[in-house]
Amino acid sequence: DDTSFTVSGDQSDYTNTNLGDSAGDKKPLLFSVKVPANDKKSAITAILYDTPKFYPDKLTVEDFTSALAEQFTSPNRSKKAMMRVVSMVTEIKYAESTENVEFKSGKEIELKYSVKEEKPKAHYKMALKQSYECVFYNTDNDTWVTGEKSGCITKEEIGSNGEKLVSCQCSHMTSFAVLMSFDSDYDPLEETVTSILLGISLGCLFFTIIAYLPAKEMLRTRSVRINLLLVTSLMFSIIVFYFMELVVTTNVKENHVPSENDSPSFPCVIVAFLMNYFWLCQMAWMVCEALVMYRALVSAVMDSHIHRYMLKFNLACWGIPLIFPIIGIIWGQTDFANPKTCFLRQKYGLVTFYAPVILCILFNIFIFIRIAWSIFRKQNMETGKKPVSDLERRKKQFKFAITVMTCWELPGYSVSFSSSRGPTLSGSDISSSYSTLLKAYSSSSCTW
């Protein structure tokens, strides 16, 4: 007959265990096994180890948090899964056997392990996926064999006492254990591309400002001045983002990976405050630029005098955005920032960041529609008054397309923002670079 037994007790103290021949024990299950009988009806010997230290292996790690931190900060980053033994290590064999036994005719050994659940801390970009796998130890090369080569089928269960159990059905008898692994969809290449594109974006923004400096006449126009200040606010946002990455990565390197329930460090709070502020400054300058463009292309009151207009624009676009992060700091104090990302916690960000950003985007879209419709209607009216050659019509259509593209950059920055908030900036880098190059032409377009 098949031989079976169970071991139950306290998972934190393996010295306090009970051995039985059934699973009826009220204590949490630690291990159970069912071994098919051989032709000789041999007795079964079992050795249980509460530690894998007698089974050296280069692929497993001792601490998930430290291993994940080293993986993220290493120059040779990889997507390799981190693995660790989280169960007893068991040696099961027939008493008279000195070699590993391979079962035939559909027979298999059934093992069930109680596993220790772990929740390691990792960089916020590493979305961890947890899995369990039954493995056996290969003494020839001192490694735990995984996958199909292990000869085991893994199933996860919940015990009667709520404990996490992993069931293994294996086609042979040897040393078994359960490996917990954490895999991440984090791509090191994406991180590298993001940094490169961000640097390119920052360089394009800088050279945009440099390109305007010799044009003294253009620097006197409102649209150019507003464009330059919008570019400046975007440059500050990218620089602060670099500091945000530096603060978060430094925590990982020091093996101090905070959870969302921890209190953020002072540098983390400062970075969150500045990110909130400069992004809102961008939105404010976008609204200002939309108003100026509307006056120039729709209201036809561009030449109307605004006393100290740039002073008023600067006070509004640099001052009003400052109110929102200050409200967040007063409201949440140090809890204002998320220690994992050094950005805003969701409940504060909804009020101090997302709400004003959405309002700015909706306003810009409204202005964009008004300007596009006004230009389109004007072109149709002029075409109807007098005959126009094909060449002139194409010129006007091209001029109309350029103007609409100039207006499109207003909601275009919102696309850049929505990508930038994510764990990486790979989407926004191209958008911000494109918007920067477009701005170099947009100022001259608005001076027709």
BAGU-739687 format. One line per 4 residues: their letters; for each residue y, z, x of N, C-alpha, C. Coordinates in steps of 0.2 Angstrom, whole numbers. Example, Ala and Ser with C-alpha at 12.3 -4.5 7.8 and 13.67 -1.06 7.14 Angstrom:
BEGIN
as> -28 39 66 -22 39 62 -16 39 66; -11 35 64 -5 36 68 0 39 64
***
This chain:
BEGIN
ddts> -6 0 4 0 0 0 6 0 4; 12 -2 1 18 -2 5 20 5 6; 24 6 12 26 13 14 34 13 13; 36 18 10 43 19 9 45 26 9
ftvs> 51 27 11 54 34 12 62 33 12; 65 39 10 73 39 10 75 45 14; 81 44 17 85 49 20 92 50 16; 93 56 14 99 58 10 103 64 14
gdqs> 109 64 12 113 69 15 120 68 16; 124 71 20 131 71 21 132 65 27; 136 60 25 137 55 30 141 57 36; 145 62 35 149 64 41 145 69 45
dytn> 139 72 43 135 76 47 128 74 46; 125 70 51 118 68 50 113 74 51; 116 79 54 111 85 55 109 88 49; 113 87 43 111 90 37 108 85 32
tnlg> 102 83 33 99 78 29 92 80 26; 90 76 21 84 77 18 79 71 18; 73 72 20 68 67 20 64 67 14; 63 61 10 59 61 4 55 55 4
dsag> 51 54 -1 47 48 -2 49 44 -8; 55 47 -11 58 43 -17 65 43 -16; 69 40 -21 76 39 -21 79 44 -26; 75 49 -28 77 54 -33 82 60 -31
dkkp> 83 60 -24 87 65 -22 94 65 -24; 97 71 -26 104 71 -29 109 70 -23; 108 71 -17 113 70 -12 114 62 -11; 119 60 -8 121 53 -6 115 50 -2
llfs> 113 44 -3 108 41 1 111 38 7; 108 40 13 110 38 19 106 32 22; 99 32 20 95 26 22 88 26 18; 86 20 17 79 20 14 76 14 16
vkvp> 69 14 16 66 8 19 59 7 15; 57 1 14 51 0 11 47 -6 15; 41 -4 18 38 -8 23 31 -10 20; 30 -17 20 24 -19 18 18 -17 23
andk> 12 -15 20 6 -13 24 3 -19 27; 1 -18 33 -3 -23 37 -10 -23 36; -14 -27 39 -21 -27 37 -25 -21 39; -22 -18 44 -25 -11 47 -23 -5 43
ksai> -18 -6 38 -15 0 35 -13 5 40; -9 2 45 -6 7 50 -1 11 47; 0 17 51 5 21 49 12 18 51; 18 20 49 24 18 50 28 23 55
tail> 31 21 60 35 25 64 42 23 63; 47 28 62 54 26 62 58 30 66; 63 28 70 68 31 74 75 30 71; 79 35 69 85 34 67 90 36 71
ydtp> 95 32 73 101 34 78 107 34 74; 111 40 75 118 40 71 123 37 75; 122 34 81 126 30 85 123 24 88; 127 19 89 125 13 92 125 13 100
kfyp> 127 18 103 128 18 110 122 17 114; 116 17 112 110 15 115 109 8 115; 113 4 111 112 -3 110 119 -6 112; 120 -7 119 126 -10 121 127 -17 119
dklt> 133 -19 117 134 -26 115 141 -28 117; 142 -34 119 149 -36 121 153 -39 115; 150 -40 110 153 -43 104 156 -38 99; 154 -32 99 156 -27 95 162 -23 98
vedf> 166 -20 94 171 -16 96 170 -8 94; 174 -4 97 174 3 95 179 5 90; 185 2 90 190 4 86 193 -3 83; 193 -4 76 196 -10 74 203 -11 75
tsal> 207 -5 74 214 -6 74 217 -8 81; 214 -5 86 215 -6 93 213 -13 95; 207 -15 93 205 -22 94 209 -28 91; 211 -26 85 215 -31 81 222 -32 84
aeqf> 225 -26 87 231 -26 90 231 -30 97; 226 -29 100 225 -32 107 224 -40 105; 220 -42 100 219 -49 98 226 -52 97; 230 -49 93 236 -52 91 241 -52 97
tspn> 242 -47 101 246 -48 106 244 -51 113; 238 -53 113 235 -56 119 238 -63 120; 239 -65 126 242 -72 127 237 -77 125; 231 -76 125 225 -80 123 223 -78 116
rskk> 227 -79 111 225 -77 104 220 -81 101; 216 -78 97 210 -82 94 209 -79 87; 205 -83 83 204 -81 77 197 -78 76; 194 -75 82 187 -72 82 187 -66 78
ammr> 182 -65 74 181 -59 69 179 -53 73; 182 -48 71 181 -41 75 175 -38 71; 170 -36 75 164 -33 72 162 -26 75; 159 -22 71 157 -15 73 151 -12 69
vvsm> 147 -8 72 141 -5 68 144 0 64; 142 0 58 145 5 53 139 9 49; 133 9 52 128 12 49 123 15 54; 118 18 52 113 21 57 110 15 60
vtei> 107 16 66 103 11 69 96 13 68; 92 9 66 85 11 64 80 6 68; 75 10 71 69 6 74 63 7 69; 60 2 66 55 3 62 49 -2 64
kyae> 43 1 65 37 -2 68 31 1 65; 25 -3 66 19 0 65 17 4 71; 13 10 69 12 14 74 8 11 80; 3 7 79 -1 4 84 2 -2 87
sten> 8 -4 85 11 -11 87 16 -9 93; 16 -13 98 21 -13 104 26 -19 104; 25 -23 99 29 -29 99 32 -30 92; 37 -34 92 41 -35 86 36 -39 81
vefk> 36 -38 75 31 -40 70 35 -46 66; 32 -51 65 35 -57 60 30 -57 54; 33 -56 48 29 -56 42 28 -63 40; 22 -64 37 20 -70 34 19 -69 26
sgke> 18 -75 23 16 -75 16 21 -72 12; 27 -73 13 32 -70 9 34 -63 9; 30 -59 14 32 -52 14 38 -51 18; 41 -45 17 47 -43 20 49 -36 20
ielk> 52 -33 25 54 -26 25 61 -25 21; 61 -20 17 67 -19 13 71 -13 16; 77 -13 18 81 -8 21 87 -7 17; 89 -1 16 96 0 13 100 6 17
ysvk> 106 4 18 110 8 22 116 11 19; 118 17 20 125 19 18 130 17 24; 135 14 22 140 12 27 146 15 27; 150 16 32 156 19 33 161 14 32
eekp> 165 15 27 171 10 25 177 12 29; 180 7 32 186 8 36 191 3 34; 198 5 35 203 1 33 208 1 39; 207 -3 44 211 -4 50 218 -6 48
kahy> 222 -4 53 229 -6 52 230 -13 57; 234 -17 54 235 -24 58 242 -26 57; 244 -31 61 250 -35 60 250 -38 53; 256 -38 50 256 -40 43 254 -47 42
kmal> 255 -51 47 253 -58 47 245 -59 46; 241 -54 48 234 -54 49 231 -52 42; 230 -56 37 227 -54 31 220 -54 32; 217 -47 32 210 -46 34 205 -47 28
kqsy> 200 -50 30 194 -51 25 188 -47 28; 186 -42 24 181 -37 26 174 -40 23; 169 -39 27 162 -41 25 157 -37 29; 151 -37 26 145 -33 30 140 -38 31
ecvf> 136 -37 36 130 -41 38 125 -37 41; 118 -38 39 113 -35 42 111 -39 48; 109 -35 53 108 -38 60 102 -35 63; 100 -38 68 95 -35 72 97 -36 80
yntd> 94 -31 84 96 -31 91 91 -35 95; 94 -39 99 89 -44 103 90 -40 110; 84 -38 112 84 -34 119 84 -39 125; 82 -45 124 82 -50 129 89 -51 132
ndtw> 94 -52 128 101 -53 130 106 -47 128; 103 -42 125 108 -36 123 113 -38 118; 111 -41 113 116 -43 108 114 -42 101; 118 -41 96 116 -40 89 116 -48 87
vtge> 111 -49 84 110 -56 81 112 -57 74; 117 -61 72 120 -62 66 118 -69 63; 120 -70 57 119 -76 53 112 -77 51; 110 -84 51 103 -85 49 98 -83 54
ksgc> 100 -83 60 95 -81 66 93 -74 65; 97 -70 61 95 -63 60 89 -62 56; 87 -67 52 81 -67 48 82 -62 42; 88 -60 40 89 -55 35 94 -58 30
itke> 93 -55 24 97 -57 18 101 -50 16; 108 -51 16 112 -45 15 115 -45 8; 115 -39 5 117 -38 -2 121 -31 -2; 127 -31 -5 131 -25 -6 130 -22 -13
eigs> 129 -15 -12 128 -11 -18 132 -5 -18; 133 -2 -24 136 5 -25 131 10 -27; 130 15 -23 125 20 -25 127 25 -31; 122 29 -33 123 33 -39 128 38 -38
ngek> 130 40 -31 135 45 -30 142 41 -28; 142 35 -29 148 31 -27 148 29 -20; 143 30 -16 143 28 -9 142 20 -9; 145 17 -3 144 10 -2 138 9 1
lvsc> 133 5 -1 127 3 1 126 -4 3; 122 -5 8 121 -12 10 113 -13 10; 111 -18 7 103 -19 6 101 -25 11; 96 -24 15 94 -29 19 87 -31 18
qcsh> 85 -37 17 78 -40 16 77 -44 22; 73 -42 27 71 -45 33 64 -47 34; 63 -53 38 57 -56 38 53 -53 45; 55 -48 48 52 -46 54 54 -38 55
mtsf> 51 -35 59 52 -28 61 54 -27 68; 60 -24 68 63 -23 75 69 -17 74; 74 -17 78 80 -13 77 85 -16 73; 87 -12 67 91 -15 63 98 -11 62
avlm> 103 -14 60 109 -10 58 113 -15 54; 119 -12 52 124 -16 48 130 -16 51; 133 -22 52 139 -24 55 144 -25 50; 150 -21 51 156 -23 47 160 -27 51
sfds> 163 -33 48 167 -37 52 174 -38 48; 179 -39 52 186 -41 49 188 -48 52; 189 -52 47 191 -59 49 198 -60 46; 202 -64 49 209 -65 47 210 -73 47
dydp> 214 -75 42 216 -82 42 222 -83 46; 224 -78 50 230 -79 55 228 -85 60; 233 -89 61 232 -95 65 237 -94 71; 235 -93 77 239 -92 83 244 -99 84
leet> 241 -104 82 244 -111 83 251 -111 78; 250 -108 72 255 -108 68 261 -104 70; 259 -98 73 264 -94 76 268 -97 82; 265 -101 86 268 -105 91 272 -110 89
vtsi> 270 -114 84 274 -119 81 280 -116 77; 279 -111 74 285 -107 71 290 -106 76; 288 -103 81 293 -101 87 297 -107 89; 293 -112 91 296 -118 93 301 -121 88
llgi> 299 -122 82 304 -125 77 310 -120 76; 309 -114 76 315 -109 75 319 -110 81; 317 -111 87 321 -112 93 325 -119 92; 321 -124 90 324 -130 89 330 -130 83
slgc> 329 -126 78 334 -125 73 340 -122 75; 338 -116 79 344 -113 82 348 -117 87; 345 -121 91 348 -126 95 352 -131 92; 349 -134 86 353 -139 82 359 -135 79
lfft> 359 -129 77 365 -126 74 370 -125 79; 368 -123 85 373 -122 90 376 -128 92; 373 -134 93 376 -140 95 380 -143 89; 378 -141 83 383 -143 78 390 -140 78
iiay> 390 -134 80 396 -131 81 400 -134 87; 396 -135 93 399 -138 99 402 -145 97; 398 -149 93 400 -156 91 407 -156 87; 408 -151 83 414 -151 80 421 -149 84
lpak> 420 -145 89 425 -142 93 430 -147 95; 428 -153 98 433 -158 100 437 -161 94; 434 -161 88 438 -164 82 443 -160 79; 449 -160 82 454 -155 80 456 -156 73
emlr> 456 -163 71 459 -164 64 454 -162 59; 447 -163 60 442 -161 56 442 -154 55; 443 -150 60 443 -143 60 448 -140 55; 453 -144 53 458 -141 49 456 -142 42
trsv> 451 -146 40 449 -147 33 445 -141 31; 445 -139 24 441 -133 22 434 -134 22; 432 -140 21 424 -141 20 421 -140 27; 425 -143 33 422 -142 39 422 -134 41
rinl> 427 -131 40 427 -124 42 422 -120 38; 421 -121 32 416 -118 28 409 -120 30; 408 -126 32 401 -128 35 400 -124 41; 405 -124 46 404 -120 52 402 -113 51
llvt> 405 -110 46 404 -103 45 397 -102 42; 395 -107 38 388 -107 35 383 -107 40; 385 -112 45 380 -113 51 380 -106 55; 385 -103 56 386 -97 60 381 -91 56
slmf> 382 -91 50 378 -86 46 370 -87 47; 369 -94 47 362 -95 47 359 -94 55; 363 -95 60 362 -93 66 360 -86 67; 365 -82 64 363 -75 64 357 -73 61
siiv> 355 -76 55 349 -74 52 343 -76 56; 343 -82 60 337 -83 64 337 -78 70; 343 -77 73 342 -72 78 340 -65 76; 342 -63 70 339 -56 68 332 -57 66
fyfm> 330 -63 64 322 -64 63 319 -63 69; 321 -66 75 318 -65 81 317 -57 83; 323 -53 81 322 -46 83 317 -43 78; 317 -45 72 312 -42 67 305 -43 70
elvv> 303 -49 72 297 -50 75 296 -46 82; 301 -45 85 301 -41 92 299 -34 90; 302 -31 85 301 -24 83 294 -23 80; 292 -28 76 285 -27 73 280 -28 78
ttnv> 281 -33 83 276 -34 88 275 -29 93; 281 -26 94 281 -20 99 277 -14 96; 278 -13 90 274 -8 87 266 -9 87; 264 -15 87 257 -17 88 255 -16 95
kenh> 259 -18 100 257 -18 107 256 -10 108; 260 -6 106 260 1 107 254 5 103; 250 0 99 245 3 95 248 8 90; 254 6 87 257 10 82 258 5 76
vpse> 253 4 72 254 -1 67 255 3 61; 261 3 58 262 7 52 259 4 46; 258 8 41 256 6 34 262 6 30; 261 4 24 267 3 19 269 10 17
ndsp> 265 15 17 267 22 15 270 26 21; 270 23 27 274 27 32 281 26 32; 285 30 36 292 29 36 294 24 41; 299 20 40 300 15 45 304 18 51
sfpc> 304 15 57 308 17 62 315 15 61; 320 18 65 327 16 65 328 9 66; 325 6 72 326 -1 73 324 -6 67; 319 -4 64 316 -7 58 321 -7 52
viva> 324 -2 51 329 -1 46 335 -5 47; 337 -5 53 343 -9 55 342 -17 54; 336 -19 56 334 -26 56 333 -28 48; 331 -24 44 330 -25 37 337 -26 34
flmn> 342 -21 36 349 -21 34 352 -28 36; 351 -30 42 355 -36 44 352 -42 41; 345 -42 40 342 -48 37 344 -49 30; 345 -43 26 347 -43 19 355 -46 19
yfwl> 359 -44 24 366 -45 24 367 -53 26; 364 -55 31 365 -62 34 363 -67 29; 357 -66 26 354 -71 21 359 -71 15; 362 -65 13 367 -65 7 373 -69 9
cqma> 375 -68 16 381 -72 18 380 -79 18; 374 -81 19 373 -89 19 373 -91 11; 371 -87 7 371 -89 0 379 -89 -2; 382 -84 0 389 -84 -2 393 -90 1
wmvc> 392 -92 7 395 -98 9 393 -104 6; 387 -104 4 385 -110 0 388 -110 -7; 389 -105 -10 393 -105 -16 400 -107 -15; 403 -104 -10 410 -106 -8 411 -114 -7
ealv> 406 -116 -3 406 -124 -1 405 -128 -8; 401 -125 -12 400 -129 -19 406 -129 -23; 410 -124 -23 416 -123 -26 421 -128 -23; 422 -129 -17 426 -133 -13 424 -140 -15
myra> 418 -142 -14 416 -149 -16 417 -151 -23; 416 -146 -28 418 -147 -35 425 -149 -36; 429 -145 -33 436 -146 -33 438 -153 -30; 435 -155 -25 436 -162 -22 434 -168 -26
lvsa> 428 -167 -29 425 -173 -32 425 -173 -39; 426 -167 -42 426 -167 -50 433 -165 -53; 435 -160 -50 442 -157 -53 448 -161 -51; 447 -164 -46 453 -168 -43 459 -163 -42
vmds> 458 -157 -40 464 -153 -38 463 -150 -31; 460 -154 -27 459 -152 -20 466 -151 -16; 471 -154 -18 477 -154 -15 481 -148 -17; 479 -144 -22 482 -139 -25 482 -133 -20
hihr> 488 -130 -19 488 -125 -14 485 -118 -16; 481 -116 -11 478 -109 -11 481 -105 -6; 484 -100 -7 488 -96 -2 482 -92 2; 483 -93 9 478 -90 13 471 -91 11
ymlk> 469 -97 10 462 -98 7 457 -96 11; 457 -97 18 452 -96 22 451 -88 23; 457 -85 23 456 -77 23 453 -75 17; 454 -77 11 451 -75 5 443 -77 5
fnla> 442 -83 8 435 -85 8 431 -80 13; 434 -79 18 430 -75 23 429 -67 20; 434 -65 17 434 -58 14 428 -58 9; 428 -64 5 423 -64 0 416 -65 3
cwgi> 415 -70 7 408 -72 10 406 -67 15; 410 -63 18 407 -58 23 407 -51 20; 412 -50 15 412 -44 13 408 -42 7; 408 -46 2 404 -45 -4 396 -44 -3
plif> 393 -49 2 386 -48 3 385 -41 7; 390 -38 10 389 -31 13 387 -26 8; 390 -27 2 389 -22 -3 382 -20 -5; 378 -26 -5 371 -25 -8 366 -21 -3
piig> 366 -23 4 362 -18 8 364 -11 8; 371 -10 8 374 -3 8 371 0 1; 371 -3 -4 368 0 -10 360 2 -9; 357 -3 -6 350 -2 -4 349 4 0
iiwg> 353 5 5 352 11 10 354 17 6; 359 17 2 361 23 -2 355 25 -7; 353 20 -10 347 21 -15 341 23 -12; 338 20 -7 332 21 -4 332 25 3
qtdf> 338 25 6 338 28 12 334 25 17; 330 29 21 325 25 26 320 22 23; 318 23 16 313 20 13 315 13 11; 321 11 12 324 5 10 320 -1 14
anpk> 317 0 20 314 -5 24 306 -4 23; 302 -10 23 295 -9 24 293 -9 31; 290 -4 33 288 -3 40 283 -8 43; 280 -11 39 275 -16 41 278 -23 43
tcfl> 284 -25 39 287 -31 40 294 -30 43; 297 -24 42 304 -23 44 309 -28 39; 306 -29 33 311 -32 28 311 -27 23; 313 -29 17 315 -24 11 308 -23 7
rqky> 308 -17 5 302 -15 0 304 -19 -6; 299 -20 -10 300 -24 -16 304 -22 -21; 304 -15 -22 308 -12 -28 315 -12 -26; 317 -12 -20 324 -12 -17 326 -19 -17
glvt> 322 -24 -14 323 -31 -13 325 -34 -19; 322 -32 -25 323 -36 -31 330 -35 -33; 333 -29 -32 340 -28 -34 345 -31 -29; 344 -29 -23 349 -30 -17 348 -37 -14
fyap> 343 -40 -15 342 -47 -12 340 -52 -17; 334 -52 -20 332 -57 -24 336 -59 -30; 339 -54 -33 343 -56 -39 350 -59 -37; 354 -57 -32 359 -61 -30 358 -68 -27
vilc> 352 -68 -24 350 -75 -21 348 -80 -26; 345 -78 -32 343 -82 -37 349 -84 -41; 354 -80 -42 360 -81 -45 364 -87 -41; 364 -86 -35 368 -91 -30 364 -98 -31
ilfn> 358 -98 -31 354 -104 -31 355 -108 -38; 355 -104 -43 356 -107 -50 363 -110 -50; 368 -106 -48 375 -108 -48 376 -115 -44; 372 -115 -38 373 -121 -34 369 -127 -37
ifif> 364 -126 -41 360 -131 -44 365 -134 -50; 368 -129 -53 373 -131 -59 378 -136 -56; 381 -134 -50 387 -138 -47 384 -144 -45; 378 -144 -42 375 -151 -40 374 -156 -45
iria> 372 -153 -51 371 -158 -57 378 -160 -59; 383 -156 -59 390 -158 -62 393 -163 -57; 392 -162 -51 395 -167 -46 391 -174 -46; 385 -173 -46 381 -180 -47 382 -184 -53
wsif> 383 -180 -59 385 -184 -65 392 -186 -65; 396 -183 -62 403 -185 -61 404 -191 -57; 400 -191 -51 401 -197 -47 397 -203 -50; 392 -202 -53 388 -207 -57 393 -210 -62
rkqn> 396 -206 -66 400 -209 -72 406 -213 -69; 409 -210 -63 415 -213 -60 413 -220 -58; 407 -221 -55 405 -227 -52 404 -232 -58; 401 -230 -63 400 -235 -69 406 -237 -72
metg> 411 -233 -72 418 -234 -75 421 -240 -71; 421 -239 -64 424 -243 -60 421 -250 -60; 414 -250 -60 411 -256 -60 412 -260 -67; 413 -257 -72 415 -260 -79 422 -263 -79
kkpv> 426 -261 -75 433 -263 -76 434 -270 -72; 431 -271 -67 432 -277 -63 425 -280 -60; 424 -286 -59 418 -289 -56 417 -286 -49; 412 -285 -47 410 -282 -40 405 -286 -37
sdle> 406 -288 -31 401 -292 -27 395 -288 -26; 389 -291 -24 383 -287 -22 384 -283 -16; 388 -285 -11 389 -281 -5 393 -275 -7; 398 -276 -11 402 -270 -13 398 -265 -17
rrkk> 394 -268 -22 390 -263 -26 385 -259 -21; 382 -263 -16 378 -259 -12 381 -254 -8; 387 -255 -6 391 -250 -2 393 -244 -6; 395 -245 -13 396 -240 -17 390 -236 -19
qfkf> 384 -239 -19 378 -236 -21 376 -231 -14; 377 -234 -9 376 -231 -2 380 -224 -2; 386 -225 -3 391 -220 -3 389 -214 -8; 387 -217 -14 385 -212 -19 379 -208 -17
aitv> 374 -212 -14 368 -208 -12 370 -203 -6; 374 -205 -1 376 -200 4 379 -194 1; 384 -195 -4 387 -189 -7 382 -185 -11; 378 -188 -14 373 -184 -18 368 -180 -13
mtcw> 366 -183 -7 363 -180 -2 366 -174 1; 373 -175 1 377 -169 4 377 -164 -1; 377 -165 -7 377 -160 -12 370 -157 -13; 365 -161 -11 358 -158 -12 357 -153 -6
elpg> 361 -153 -1 360 -148 4 361 -141 1; 365 -140 -4 367 -134 -7 360 -130 -9; 357 -134 -14 350 -130 -16 345 -131 -10; 346 -136 -6 341 -137 0 341 -130 4
ysvs> 346 -127 5 346 -120 9 342 -115 5; 341 -116 -2 337 -111 -5 330 -112 -4; 328 -119 -3 321 -120 -1 320 -117 6; 324 -118 10 324 -115 17 323 -107 16
fsss> 327 -104 12 326 -97 11 319 -95 9; 317 -99 4 310 -97 0 305 -97 5; 305 -101 10 299 -102 15 300 -96 20; 307 -95 22 308 -90 27 306 -83 26
rgpt> 306 -81 19 304 -75 18 297 -73 19; 293 -78 20 286 -77 21 284 -75 28; 278 -73 29 276 -71 35 277 -75 41; 278 -82 40 280 -86 45 285 -91 42
lsgs> 289 -94 47 294 -98 45 293 -105 46; 287 -107 46 285 -114 48 288 -119 43; 288 -117 36 291 -121 31 299 -122 32; 302 -117 34 310 -117 34 312 -120 40
diss> 308 -120 45 311 -122 52 313 -130 51; 309 -134 48 311 -141 47 316 -141 42; 316 -137 37 322 -137 32 329 -136 35; 329 -130 39 335 -128 42 337 -133 47
syst> 333 -137 51 335 -142 56 337 -148 52; 334 -150 47 337 -155 43 344 -154 40; 344 -148 37 351 -146 34 356 -146 39; 355 -144 45 359 -143 51 362 -150 52
llka> 357 -155 53 359 -162 55 363 -165 49; 361 -164 43 365 -166 37 372 -164 37; 373 -157 39 379 -155 39 384 -158 44; 382 -160 49 386 -164 54 389 -170 51
ysss> 386 -173 46 388 -179 42 392 -177 36; 390 -171 33 392 -170 26 400 -168 26; 402 -165 31 409 -164 31 414 -170 31; 412 -175 35 416 -181 35 415 -185 28
sctw> 409 -184 25 407 -187 18 412 -184 13; 414 -178 14 418 -175 8 425 -176 9; 427 -179 15 434 -181 16 436 -188 14; 432 -191 10 434 -198 8 440 -198 3
***
